Amino acid sequence: MKIPTTEDDNFYIEQIKNDKNVDECVSVLYKRYANVYYRIIHNFFQKQNSDKKLEFIQECYYHIFFAAKEYNYEKKAKFSSYLGNKARW
C-alpha cells in the first residue's frame, strides 16, 4: 500500500480547486483525513453540547471539501495540519 505524500494531496486539492473529479478527490482526502477531523471534534466538544458535536461530525465531508478549496500549499503547511486547525476554528 502506498503511503500518501504531500505531493499526492496537492494533486487532489488542485483537482478540487479546478472542479475536476471533485467527488473522487474529496473521497480520497476524506479516507486519509477524516480521522484527524473526528479526533479534533471529539476533543473539542468533550464537555459541550452533543448536538453541535453531532452536527460537525455529520458535516465532515463538507468541511474537508471546503478546506481543500481554501488550502494554500505555498504556505508550507501540510493539508492535515490545515484541516486540523480549520476544525478548531
PADRENTOR-325542 format. One record per residue: residue number from 1; residue in one letter; x, y, z of N, C-alpha, C, O, CB in turn. Coordinates in Angstrom, 2 decimals, always signed. Glycine has a CB too. Layout:
residues N
r k=NUM; r=a; n.x=X; n.y=Y; n.z=Z; ca.x=X; ca.y=Y; ca.z=Z; c.x=X; c.y=Y; c.z=Z; o.x=X; o.y=Y; o.z=Z; cb.x=X; cb.y=Y; cb.z=Z
...
END
This chain:
residues 89
r k=1; r=m; n.x=+0.84; n.y=-1.18; n.z=+0.00; ca.x=+0.00; ca.y=+0.00; ca.z=+0.00; c.x=+0.89; c.y=+1.25; c.z=+0.00; o.x=+1.84; o.y=+1.34; o.z=+0.77; cb.x=-0.96; cb.y=+0.00; cb.z=+1.22
r k=2; r=k; n.x=+0.57; n.y=+2.16; n.z=-0.85; ca.x=+1.35; ca.y=+3.39; ca.z=-0.98; c.x=+0.99; c.y=+4.36; c.z=+0.14; o.x=-0.19; o.y=+4.59; o.z=+0.42; cb.x=+1.13; cb.y=+4.03; cb.z=-2.36
r k=3; r=i; n.x=+1.99; n.y=+4.93; n.z=+0.77; ca.x=+1.77; ca.y=+5.94; ca.z=+1.81; c.x=+1.53; c.y=+7.27; c.z=+1.11; o.x=+2.30; o.y=+7.67; o.z=+0.25; cb.x=+3.00; cb.y=+6.02; cb.z=+2.80
r k=4; r=p; n.x=+0.44; n.y=+7.98; n.z=+1.49; ca.x=+0.15; ca.y=+9.26; ca.z=+0.85; c.x=+1.24; c.y=+10.29; c.z=+1.14; o.x=+1.80; o.y=+10.33; o.z=+2.24; cb.x=-1.21; cb.y=+9.79; cb.z=+1.30
r k=5; r=t; n.x=+1.52; n.y=+11.10; n.z=+0.17; ca.x=+2.52; ca.y=+12.15; ca.z=+0.33; c.x=+1.86; c.y=+13.51; c.z=+0.18; o.x=+0.72; o.y=+13.61; o.z=-0.28; cb.x=+3.67; cb.y=+11.98; cb.z=-0.68
r k=6; r=t; n.x=+2.58; n.y=+14.53; n.z=+0.56; ca.x=+2.09; ca.y=+15.90; ca.z=+0.40; c.x=+1.84; c.y=+16.21; c.z=-1.07; o.x=+0.89; o.y=+16.92; o.z=-1.41; cb.x=+3.09; cb.y=+16.91; cb.z=+1.00
r k=7; r=e; n.x=+2.70; n.y=+15.69; n.z=-1.93; ca.x=+2.51; ca.y=+15.93; ca.z=-3.37; c.x=+1.21; c.y=+15.31; c.z=-3.85; o.x=+0.50; o.y=+15.90; o.z=-4.67; cb.x=+3.70; cb.y=+15.35; cb.z=-4.17
r k=8; r=d; n.x=+0.88; n.y=+14.12; n.z=-3.34; ca.x=-0.39; ca.y=+13.50; ca.z=-3.69; c.x=-1.56; c.y=+14.37; c.z=-3.25; o.x=-2.51; o.y=+14.59; o.z=-4.00; cb.x=-0.51; cb.y=+12.10; cb.z=-3.06
r k=9; r=d; n.x=-1.48; n.y=+14.87; n.z=-2.02; ca.x=-2.53; ca.y=+15.74; ca.z=-1.50; c.x=-2.68; c.y=+16.96; c.z=-2.39; o.x=-3.80; o.y=+17.35; o.z=-2.73; cb.x=-2.23; cb.y=+16.17; cb.z=-0.06
r k=10; r=n; n.x=-1.57; n.y=+17.57; n.z=-2.75; ca.x=-1.63; ca.y=+18.77; ca.z=-3.58; c.x=-2.27; c.y=+18.49; c.z=-4.93; o.x=-3.00; o.y=+19.33; o.z=-5.45; cb.x=-0.23; cb.y=+19.34; cb.z=-3.79
r k=11; r=f; n.x=-2.02; n.y=+17.31; n.z=-5.49; ca.x=-2.66; ca.y=+16.94; ca.z=-6.75; c.x=-4.18; c.y=+16.90; c.z=-6.59; o.x=-4.91; o.y=+17.49; o.z=-7.39; cb.x=-2.15; cb.y=+15.57; cb.z=-7.24
r k=12; r=y; n.x=-4.65; n.y=+16.22; n.z=-5.55; ca.x=-6.10; ca.y=+16.11; ca.z=-5.33; c.x=-6.72; c.y=+17.45; c.z=-5.00; o.x=-7.83; o.y=+17.75; o.z=-5.44; cb.x=-6.39; cb.y=+15.13; cb.z=-4.20
r k=13; r=i; n.x=-6.01; n.y=+18.26; n.z=-4.25; ca.x=-6.52; ca.y=+19.59; ca.z=-3.89; c.x=-6.63; c.y=+20.47; c.z=-5.14; o.x=-7.62; o.y=+21.19; o.z=-5.30; cb.x=-5.59; cb.y=+20.27; cb.z=-2.83
r k=14; r=e; n.x=-5.63; n.y=+20.42; n.z=-6.00; ca.x=-5.69; ca.y=+21.20; ca.z=-7.24; c.x=-6.85; c.y=+20.74; c.z=-8.13; o.x=-7.51; o.y=+21.55; o.z=-8.77; cb.x=-4.36; cb.y=+21.07; cb.z=-8.01
r k=15; r=q; n.x=-7.09; n.y=+19.44; n.z=-8.16; ca.x=-8.22; ca.y=+18.92; ca.z=-8.93; c.x=-9.53; c.y=+19.48; c.z=-8.38; o.x=-10.41; o.y=+19.87; o.z=-9.15; cb.x=-8.24; cb.y=+17.36; cb.z=-8.89
r k=16; r=i; n.x=-9.67; n.y=+19.52; n.z=-7.07; ca.x=-10.88; ca.y=+20.06; ca.z=-6.44; c.x=-11.02; c.y=+21.55; c.z=-6.75; o.x=-12.10; o.y=+22.01; o.z=-7.10; cb.x=-10.84; cb.y=+19.84; cb.z=-4.90
r k=17; r=k; n.x=-9.94; n.y=+22.29; n.z=-6.64; ca.x=-9.97; ca.y=+23.73; ca.z=-6.91; c.x=-10.34; c.y=+24.01; c.z=-8.36; o.x=-10.98; o.y=+25.03; o.z=-8.66; cb.x=-8.61; cb.y=+24.36; cb.z=-6.60
r k=18; r=n; n.x=-9.95; n.y=+23.11; n.z=-9.26; ca.x=-10.25; ca.y=+23.28; ca.z=-10.69; c.x=-11.54; c.y=+22.59; c.z=-11.11; o.x=-11.84; o.y=+22.48; o.z=-12.30; cb.x=-9.10; cb.y=+22.76; cb.z=-11.53
r k=19; r=d; n.x=-12.30; n.y=+22.11; n.z=-10.13; ca.x=-13.58; ca.y=+21.42; ca.z=-10.38; c.x=-13.43; c.y=+20.23; c.z=-11.32; o.x=-14.26; o.y=+20.03; o.z=-12.22; cb.x=-14.59; cb.y=+22.40; cb.z=-10.96
r k=20; r=k; n.x=-12.38; n.y=+19.44; n.z=-11.12; ca.x=-12.15; ca.y=+18.23; ca.z=-11.91; c.x=-12.18; c.y=+17.03; c.z=-10.97; o.x=-11.46; o.y=+17.02; o.z=-9.97; cb.x=-10.79; cb.y=+18.30; cb.z=-12.69
r k=21; r=n; n.x=-12.98; n.y=+16.04; n.z=-11.28; ca.x=-13.08; ca.y=+14.81; ca.z=-10.47; c.x=-13.27; c.y=+15.13; c.z=-8.98; o.x=-12.64; o.y=+14.50; o.z=-8.12; cb.x=-11.81; cb.y=+13.95; cb.z=-10.66
r k=22; r=v; n.x=-14.12; n.y=+16.09; n.z=-8.68; ca.x=-14.27; ca.y=+16.59; ca.z=-7.31; c.x=-14.69; c.y=+15.48; c.z=-6.35; o.x=-14.08; o.y=+15.32; o.z=-5.30; cb.x=-15.29; cb.y=+17.72; cb.z=-7.27
r k=23; r=d; n.x=-15.71; n.y=+14.72; n.z=-6.70; ca.x=-16.19; ca.y=+13.67; ca.z=-5.79; c.x=-15.10; c.y=+12.65; c.z=-5.48; o.x=-14.91; o.y=+12.27; o.z=-4.33; cb.x=-17.40; cb.y=+12.97; cb.z=-6.39
r k=24; r=e; n.x=-14.40; n.y=+12.22; n.z=-6.50; ca.x=-13.33; ca.y=+11.23; ca.z=-6.32; c.x=-12.20; c.y=+11.79; c.z=-5.46; o.x=-11.70; o.y=+11.11; o.z=-4.57; cb.x=-12.78; cb.y=+10.78; cb.z=-7.69
r k=25; r=c; n.x=-11.81; n.y=+13.02; n.z=-5.73; ca.x=-10.70; ca.y=+13.63; ca.z=-4.99; c.x=-11.06; c.y=+13.90; c.z=-3.54; o.x=-10.25; o.y=+13.67; o.z=-2.64; cb.x=-10.27; cb.y=+14.94; cb.z=-5.67
r k=26; r=v; n.x=-12.27; n.y=+14.38; n.z=-3.29; ca.x=-12.70; ca.y=+14.61; ca.z=-1.90; c.x=-12.80; c.y=+13.28; c.z=-1.17; o.x=-12.48; o.y=+13.20; o.z=+0.01; cb.x=-14.07; cb.y=+15.36; cb.z=-1.87
r k=27; r=s; n.x=-13.24; n.y=+12.24; n.z=-1.86; ca.x=-13.32; ca.y=+10.92; ca.z=-1.23; c.x=-11.94; c.y=+10.43; c.z=-0.80; o.x=-11.80; o.y=+9.85; o.z=+0.28; cb.x=-13.95; cb.y=+9.91; cb.z=-2.19
r k=28; r=v; n.x=-10.93; n.y=+10.66; n.z=-1.63; ca.x=-9.57; ca.y=+10.25; ca.z=-1.28; c.x=-9.10; c.y=+11.01; c.z=-0.05; o.x=-8.56; o.y=+10.42; o.z=+0.88; cb.x=-8.61; cb.y=+10.49; cb.z=-2.47
r k=29; r=l; n.x=-9.31; n.y=+12.33; n.z=-0.03; ca.x=-8.90; ca.y=+13.13; ca.z=+1.12; c.x=-9.70; c.y=+12.75; c.z=+2.37; o.x=-9.16; o.y=+12.75; o.z=+3.48; cb.x=-9.07; cb.y=+14.63; cb.z=+0.82
r k=30; r=y; n.x=-10.96; n.y=+12.44; n.z=+2.18; ca.x=-11.81; ca.y=+12.01; ca.z=+3.30; c.x=-11.26; c.y=+10.72; c.z=+3.92; o.x=-11.15; o.y=+10.61; o.z=+5.14; cb.x=-13.27; cb.y=+11.80; cb.z=+2.83
r k=31; r=k; n.x=-10.92; n.y=+9.76; n.z=+3.08; ca.x=-10.38; ca.y=+8.50; ca.z=+3.58; c.x=-9.07; c.y=+8.71; c.z=+4.33; o.x=-8.79; o.y=+8.02; o.z=+5.31; cb.x=-10.17; cb.y=+7.51; cb.z=+2.43
r k=32; r=r; n.x=-8.28; n.y=+9.65; n.z=+3.88; ca.x=-6.99; ca.y=+9.91; ca.z=+4.52; c.x=-7.13; c.y=+10.70; c.z=+5.82; o.x=-6.41; o.y=+10.43; o.z=+6.79; cb.x=-6.09; cb.y=+10.67; cb.z=+3.56
r k=33; r=y; n.x=-8.05; n.y=+11.66; n.z=+5.86; ca.x=-8.01; ca.y=+12.65; ca.z=+6.94; c.x=-9.27; c.y=+12.76; c.z=+7.79; o.x=-9.33; o.y=+13.60; o.z=+8.69; cb.x=-7.73; cb.y=+13.96; cb.z=+6.37
r k=34; r=a; n.x=-10.26; n.y=+11.95; n.z=+7.55; ca.x=-11.48; ca.y=+12.03; ca.z=+8.36; c.x=-11.18; c.y=+11.77; c.z=+9.83; o.x=-11.75; o.y=+12.41; o.z=+10.71; cb.x=-12.53; cb.y=+11.04; cb.z=+7.85
r k=35; r=n; n.x=-10.28; n.y=+10.82; n.z=+10.10; ca.x=-9.96; ca.y=+10.51; ca.z=+11.50; c.x=-9.31; c.y=+11.69; c.z=+12.21; o.x=-9.56; o.y=+11.89; o.z=+13.40; cb.x=-9.03; cb.y=+9.31; cb.z=+11.56
r k=36; r=v; n.x=-8.51; n.y=+12.46; n.z=+11.53; ca.x=-7.91; ca.y=+13.67; ca.z=+12.12; c.x=-9.03; c.y=+14.63; c.z=+12.52; o.x=-9.05; o.y=+15.15; o.z=+13.63; cb.x=-6.92; cb.y=+14.36; cb.z=+11.11
r k=37; r=y; n.x=-9.95; n.y=+14.85; n.z=+11.60; ca.x=-11.07; ca.y=+15.75; ca.z=+11.84; c.x=-11.92; c.y=+15.26; c.z=+13.01; o.x=-12.25; o.y=+16.03; o.z=+13.91; cb.x=-11.93; cb.y=+15.90; cb.z=+10.58
r k=38; r=y; n.x=-12.29; n.y=+13.98; n.z=+13.00; ca.x=-13.12; ca.y=+13.42; ca.z=+14.06; c.x=-12.45; c.y=+13.53; c.z=+15.42; o.x=-13.10; o.y=+13.88; o.z=+16.41; cb.x=-13.45; cb.y=+11.96; cb.z=+13.77
r k=39; r=r; n.x=-11.17; n.y=+13.24; n.z=+15.48; ca.x=-10.44; ca.y=+13.30; ca.z=+16.74; c.x=-10.47; c.y=+14.71; c.z=+17.34; o.x=-10.68; o.y=+14.88; o.z=+18.54; cb.x=-8.99; cb.y=+12.83; cb.z=+16.54
r k=40; r=i; n.x=-10.27; n.y=+15.71; n.z=+16.50; ca.x=-10.27; ca.y=+17.09; ca.z=+16.97; c.x=-11.66; c.y=+17.49; c.z=+17.44; o.x=-11.81; o.y=+18.14; o.z=+18.48; cb.x=-9.79; cb.y=+18.04; cb.z=+15.86
r k=41; r=i; n.x=-12.68; n.y=+17.12; n.z=+16.69; ca.x=-14.06; ca.y=+17.44; ca.z=+17.08; c.x=-14.41; c.y=+16.77; c.z=+18.40; o.x=-15.00; o.y=+17.41; o.z=+19.27; cb.x=-15.06; cb.y=+17.01; cb.z=+15.97
r k=42; r=h; n.x=-14.05; n.y=+15.52; n.z=+18.56; ca.x=-14.34; ca.y=+14.81; ca.z=+19.81; c.x=-13.63; c.y=+15.47; c.z=+20.99; o.x=-14.22; o.y=+15.62; o.z=+22.06; cb.x=-13.92; cb.y=+13.32; cb.z=+19.70
r k=43; r=n; n.x=-12.38; n.y=+15.86; n.z=+20.81; ca.x=-11.64; ca.y=+16.51; ca.z=+21.89; c.x=-12.21; c.y=+17.88; c.z=+22.22; o.x=-12.30; o.y=+18.25; o.z=+23.39; cb.x=-10.17; cb.y=+16.64; cb.z=+21.51
r k=44; r=f; n.x=-12.58; n.y=+18.63; n.z=+21.21; ca.x=-13.09; ca.y=+19.98; ca.z=+21.42; c.x=-14.44; c.y=+19.98; c.z=+22.13; o.x=-14.70; o.y=+20.83; o.z=+22.98; cb.x=-13.20; cb.y=+20.71; cb.z=+20.09
r k=45; r=f; n.x=-15.30; n.y=+19.03; n.z=+21.77; ca.x=-16.66; ca.y=+19.00; ca.z=+22.31; c.x=-16.83; c.y=+17.99; c.z=+23.45; o.x=-17.95; o.y=+17.54; o.z=+23.69; cb.x=-17.63; cb.y=+18.68; cb.z=+21.21
r k=46; r=q; n.x=-15.79; n.y=+17.64; n.z=+24.14; ca.x=-15.88; ca.y=+16.64; ca.z=+25.20; c.x=-16.94; c.y=+16.99; c.z=+26.24; o.x=-17.72; o.y=+16.13; o.z=+26.64; cb.x=-14.54; cb.y=+16.47; cb.z=+25.88
r k=47; r=k; n.x=-16.97; n.y=+18.23; n.z=+26.67; ca.x=-17.88; ca.y=+18.61; ca.z=+27.75; c.x=-18.93; c.y=+19.61; c.z=+27.29; o.x=-19.52; o.y=+20.30; o.z=+28.11; cb.x=-17.10; cb.y=+19.19; cb.z=+28.91
r k=48; r=q; n.x=-19.15; n.y=+19.69; n.z=+26.00; ca.x=-20.09; ca.y=+20.68; ca.z=+25.48; c.x=-21.29; c.y=+20.01; c.z=+24.82; o.x=-21.44; o.y=+18.79; o.z=+24.87; cb.x=-19.40; cb.y=+21.61; cb.z=+24.48
r k=49; r=n; n.x=-22.12; n.y=+20.82; n.z=+24.22; ca.x=-23.37; ca.y=+20.41; ca.z=+23.59; c.x=-23.15; c.y=+19.29; c.z=+22.57; o.x=-22.43; o.y=+19.47; o.z=+21.59; cb.x=-24.02; cb.y=+21.60; cb.z=+22.92
r k=50; r=s; n.x=-23.75; n.y=+18.15; n.z=+22.81; ca.x=-23.56; ca.y=+17.00; ca.z=+21.92; c.x=-24.27; c.y=+17.17; c.z=+20.59; o.x=-23.88; o.y=+16.54; o.z=+19.60; cb.x=-24.05; cb.y=+15.73; cb.z=+22.60
r k=51; r=d; n.x=-25.32; n.y=+18.00; n.z=+20.53; ca.x=-26.00; ca.y=+18.25; ca.z=+19.25; c.x=-25.06; c.y=+18.96; c.z=+18.27; o.x=-25.01; o.y=+18.62; o.z=+17.09; cb.x=-27.28; cb.y=+19.09; cb.z=+19.47
r k=52; r=k; n.x=-24.32; n.y=+19.91; n.z=+18.77; ca.x=-23.37; ca.y=+20.64; ca.z=+17.92; c.x=-22.24; c.y=+19.71; c.z=+17.47; o.x=-21.80; o.y=+19.78; o.z=+16.32; cb.x=-22.79; cb.y=+21.85; cb.z=+18.68
r k=53; r=k; n.x=-21.79; n.y=+18.85; n.z=+18.37; ca.x=-20.75; ca.y=+17.88; ca.z=+18.04; c.x=-21.24; c.y=+16.96; c.z=+16.93; o.x=-20.51; o.y=+16.71; o.z=+15.96; cb.x=-20.35; cb.y=+17.05; cb.z=+19.29
r k=54; r=l; n.x=-22.44; n.y=+16.46; n.z=+17.05; ca.x=-23.01; ca.y=+15.57; ca.z=+16.04; c.x=-23.13; c.y=+16.29; c.z=+14.70; o.x=-22.89; o.y=+15.69; o.z=+13.65; cb.x=-24.38; cb.y=+15.06; cb.z=+16.49
r k=55; r=e; n.x=-23.50; n.y=+17.55; n.z=+14.74; ca.x=-23.62; ca.y=+18.33; ca.z=+13.50; c.x=-22.26; c.y=+18.43; c.z=+12.80; o.x=-22.18; o.y=+18.25; o.z=+11.58; cb.x=-24.17; cb.y=+19.74; cb.z=+13.81
r k=56; r=f; n.x=-21.20; n.y=+18.72; n.z=+13.55; ca.x=-19.87; ca.y=+18.82; ca.z=+12.95; c.x=-19.40; c.y=+17.47; c.z=+12.40; o.x=-18.77; o.y=+17.41; o.z=+11.35; cb.x=-18.86; cb.y=+19.34; cb.z=+13.99
r k=57; r=i; n.x=-19.70; n.y=+16.40; n.z=+13.10; ca.x=-19.31; ca.y=+15.07; ca.z=+12.64; c.x=-20.03; c.y=+14.72; c.z=+11.34; o.x=-19.42; o.y=+14.17; o.z=+10.42; cb.x=-19.63; cb.y=+14.01; cb.z=+13.72
r k=58; r=q; n.x=-21.30; n.y=+15.05; n.z=+11.25; ca.x=-22.07; ca.y=+14.76; ca.z=+10.04; c.x=-21.60; c.y=+15.58; c.z=+8.85; o.x=-21.79; o.y=+15.19; o.z=+7.71; cb.x=-23.55; cb.y=+15.01; cb.z=+10.29
r k=59; r=e; n.x=-20.98; n.y=+16.72; n.z=+9.12; ca.x=-20.53; ca.y=+17.61; ca.z=+8.05; c.x=-19.05; c.y=+17.43; c.z=+7.70; o.x=-18.47; o.y=+18.30; o.z=+7.04; cb.x=-20.79; cb.y=+19.04; cb.z=+8.43
r k=60; r=c; n.x=-18.44; n.y=+16.36; n.z=+8.12; ca.x=-17.01; ca.y=+16.13; ca.z=+7.91; c.x=-16.64; c.y=+16.22; c.z=+6.43; o.x=-15.68; o.y=+16.92; o.z=+6.08; cb.x=-16.62; cb.y=+14.77; cb.z=+8.46
r k=61; r=y; n.x=-17.35; n.y=+15.54; n.z=+5.58; ca.x=-17.06; ca.y=+15.52; ca.z=+4.14; c.x=-17.08; c.y=+16.94; c.z=+3.57; o.x=-16.21; o.y=+17.34; o.z=+2.81; cb.x=-18.09; cb.y=+14.62; cb.z=+3.38
r k=62; r=y; n.x=-18.10; n.y=+17.69; n.z=+3.98; ca.x=-18.29; ca.y=+19.08; ca.z=+3.56; c.x=-17.11; c.y=+19.94; c.z=+4.01; o.x=-16.60; o.y=+20.75; o.z=+3.24; cb.x=-19.61; cb.y=+19.64; cb.z=+4.12
r k=63; r=h; n.x=-16.67; n.y=+19.77; n.z=+5.25; ca.x=-15.57; ca.y=+20.57; ca.z=+5.79; c.x=-14.24; c.y=+20.22; c.z=+5.10; o.x=-13.41; o.y=+21.10; o.z=+4.89; cb.x=-15.45; cb.y=+20.37; cb.z=+7.30
r k=64; r=i; n.x=-14.05; n.y=+18.98; n.z=+4.77; ca.x=-12.84; ca.y=+18.59; ca.z=+4.04; c.x=-12.84; c.y=+19.22; c.z=+2.65; o.x=-11.81; o.y=+19.69; o.z=+2.18; cb.x=-12.72; cb.y=+17.05; cb.z=+3.93
r k=65; r=f; n.x=-14.00; n.y=+19.23; n.z=+2.01; ca.x=-14.13; ca.y=+19.85; ca.z=+0.69; c.x=-13.74; c.y=+21.33; c.z=+0.75; o.x=-12.94; o.y=+21.81; o.z=-0.06; cb.x=-15.57; cb.y=+19.69; cb.z=+0.16
r k=66; r=f; n.x=-14.32; n.y=+22.05; n.z=+1.70; ca.x=-14.03; ca.y=+23.49; ca.z=+1.78; c.x=-12.61; c.y=+23.77; c.z=+2.26; o.x=-12.02; o.y=+24.78; o.z=+1.86; cb.x=-15.01; cb.y=+24.15; cb.z=+2.71
r k=67; r=a; n.x=-12.05; n.y=+22.92; n.z=+3.09; ca.x=-10.65; ca.y=+23.09; ca.z=+3.49; c.x=-9.75; c.y=+22.93; c.z=+2.26; o.x=-8.78; o.y=+23.68; o.z=+2.10; cb.x=-10.25; cb.y=+22.05; cb.z=+4.59
r k=68; r=a; n.x=-10.07; n.y=+21.98; n.z=+1.39; ca.x=-9.29; ca.y=+21.78; ca.z=+0.17; c.x=-9.41; c.y=+22.99; c.z=-0.75; o.x=-8.43; o.y=+23.40; o.z=-1.37; cb.x=-9.76; cb.y=+20.52; cb.z=-0.57
r k=69; r=k; n.x=-10.60; n.y=+23.56; n.z=-0.84; ca.x=-10.81; ca.y=+24.74; ca.z=-1.69; c.x=-9.99; c.y=+25.93; c.z=-1.20; o.x=-9.50; o.y=+26.73; o.z=-2.00; cb.x=-12.30; cb.y=+25.11; cb.z=-1.72
r k=70; r=e; n.x=-9.84; n.y=+26.06; n.z=+0.12; ca.x=-9.17; ca.y=+27.22; ca.z=+0.71; c.x=-7.67; c.y=+27.00; c.z=+0.96; o.x=-6.94; o.y=+27.96; o.z=+1.18; cb.x=-9.84; cb.y=+27.59; cb.z=+2.00
r k=71; r=y; n.x=-7.24; n.y=+25.76; n.z=+0.93; ca.x=-5.85; ca.y=+25.42; ca.z=+1.28; c.x=-4.85; c.y=+26.06; c.z=+0.32; o.x=-5.06; o.y=+26.07; o.z=-0.89; cb.x=-5.66; cb.y=+23.90; cb.z=+1.29
r k=72; r=n; n.x=-3.75; n.y=+26.60; n.z=+0.89; ca.x=-2.69; ca.y=+27.20; ca.z=+0.09; c.x=-1.39; c.y=+26.46; c.z=+0.40; o.x=-0.77; o.y=+26.71; o.z=+1.44; cb.x=-2.56; cb.y=+28.74; cb.z=+0.38
r k=73; r=y; n.x=-0.97; n.y=+25.58; n.z=-0.48; ca.x=+0.22; ca.y=+24.76; ca.z=-0.23; c.x=+1.49; c.y=+25.58; c.z=-0.26; o.x=+2.53; o.y=+25.11; o.z=+0.19; cb.x=+0.31; cb.y=+23.65; cb.z=-1.26
r k=74; r=e; n.x=+1.45; n.y=+26.79; n.z=-0.77; ca.x=+2.64; ca.y=+27.64; ca.z=-0.80; c.x=+3.02; c.y=+28.14; c.z=+0.60; o.x=+4.13; o.y=+28.64; o.z=+0.80; cb.x=+2.41; cb.y=+28.83; cb.z=-1.73
r k=75; r=k; n.x=+2.12; n.y=+28.01; n.z=+1.56; ca.x=+2.42; ca.y=+28.42; ca.z=+2.94; c.x=+3.19; c.y=+27.34; c.z=+3.70; o.x=+3.50; o.y=+27.52; o.z=+4.88; cb.x=+1.13; cb.y=+28.75; cb.z=+3.68
r k=76; r=k; n.x=+3.49; n.y=+26.23; n.z=+3.03; ca.x=+4.34; ca.y=+25.15; ca.z=+3.57; c.x=+3.72; c.y=+24.41; c.z=+4.75; o.x=+4.45; o.y=+23.79; o.z=+5.53; cb.x=+5.66; cb.y=+25.72; cb.z=+4.00
r k=77; r=a; n.x=+2.42; n.y=+24.44; n.z=+4.89; ca.x=+1.74; ca.y=+23.64; ca.z=+5.92; c.x=+1.18; c.y=+22.39; c.z=+5.26; o.x=+0.76; o.y=+22.44; o.z=+4.10; cb.x=+0.60; cb.y=+24.47; cb.z=+6.64
r k=78; r=k; n.x=+1.17; n.y=+21.30; n.z=+5.98; ca.x=+0.55; ca.y=+20.08; ca.z=+5.45; c.x=-0.97; c.y=+20.25; c.z=+5.46; o.x=-1.52; o.y=+20.98; o.z=+6.28; cb.x=+0.98; cb.y=+18.83; cb.z=+6.27
r k=79; r=f; n.x=-1.62; n.y=+19.57; n.z=+4.53; ca.x=-3.08; ca.y=+19.66; ca.z=+4.48; c.x=-3.70; c.y=+19.15; c.z=+5.78; o.x=-4.69; o.y=+19.71; o.z=+6.25; cb.x=-3.63; cb.y=+18.87; cb.z=+3.28
r k=80; r=s; n.x=-3.14; n.y=+18.09; n.z=+6.35; ca.x=-3.69; ca.y=+17.55; ca.z=+7.59; c.x=-3.62; c.y=+18.58; c.z=+8.71; o.x=-4.55; o.y=+18.68; o.z=+9.52; cb.x=-2.94; cb.y=+16.27; cb.z=+8.01
r k=81; r=s; n.x=-2.55; n.y=+19.35; n.z=+8.78; ca.x=-2.42; ca.y=+20.41; ca.z=+9.79; c.x=-3.43; c.y=+21.52; c.z=+9.52; o.x=-4.07; o.y=+22.04; o.z=+10.44; cb.x=-0.99; cb.y=+20.99; cb.z=+9.79
r k=82; r=y; n.x=-3.57; n.y=+21.88; n.z=+8.25; ca.x=-4.53; ca.y=+22.92; ca.z=+7.90; c.x=-5.95; c.y=+22.49; c.z=+8.26; o.x=-6.71; o.y=+23.27; o.z=+8.82; cb.x=-4.44; cb.y=+23.25; cb.z=+6.40
r k=83; r=l; n.x=-6.30; n.y=+21.26; n.z=+7.94; ca.x=-7.63; ca.y=+20.74; ca.z=+8.25; c.x=-7.86; c.y=+20.72; c.z=+9.77; o.x=-8.94; o.y=+21.08; o.z=+10.24; cb.x=-7.81; cb.y=+19.33; cb.z=+7.67
r k=84; r=g; n.x=-6.85; n.y=+20.29; n.z=+10.51; ca.x=-6.97; ca.y=+20.26; ca.z=+11.96; c.x=-7.20; c.y=+21.65; c.z=+12.54; o.x=-8.04; o.y=+21.83; o.z=+13.41; cb.x=-5.73; cb.y=+19.65; cb.z=+12.57
r k=85; r=n; n.x=-6.45; n.y=+22.62; n.z=+12.06; ca.x=-6.63; ca.y=+24.00; ca.z=+12.53; c.x=-7.99; c.y=+24.54; c.z=+12.12; o.x=-8.64; o.y=+25.25; o.z=+12.88; cb.x=-5.52; cb.y=+24.91; cb.z=+12.00
r k=86; r=k; n.x=-8.41; n.y=+24.20; n.z=+10.93; ca.x=-9.72; ca.y=+24.63; ca.z=+10.44; c.x=-10.84; c.y=+24.07; c.z=+11.31; o.x=-11.82; o.y=+24.76; o.z=+11.60; cb.x=-9.92; cb.y=+24.19; cb.z=+8.98
r k=87; r=a; n.x=-10.70; n.y=+22.83; n.z=+11.73; ca.x=-11.71; ca.y=+22.19; ca.z=+12.59; c.x=-11.78; c.y=+22.91; c.z=+13.95; o.x=-12.86; o.y=+23.03; o.z=+14.53; cb.x=-11.39; cb.y=+20.69; cb.z=+12.79
r k=88; r=r; n.x=-10.64; n.y=+23.36; n.z=+14.43; ca.x=-10.61; ca.y=+24.07; ca.z=+15.73; c.x=-11.21; c.y=+25.46; c.z=+15.64; o.x=-11.81; o.y=+25.93; o.z=+16.61; cb.x=-9.18; cb.y=+24.18; cb.z=+16.24
r k=89; r=w; n.x=-11.08; n.y=+26.13; n.z=+14.50; ca.x=-11.58; ca.y=+27.49; ca.z=+14.35; c.x=-13.08; c.y=+27.43; c.z=+14.34; o.x=-13.73; o.y=+28.47; o.z=+14.23; cb.x=-11.05; cb.y=+28.16; cb.z=+13.07
END
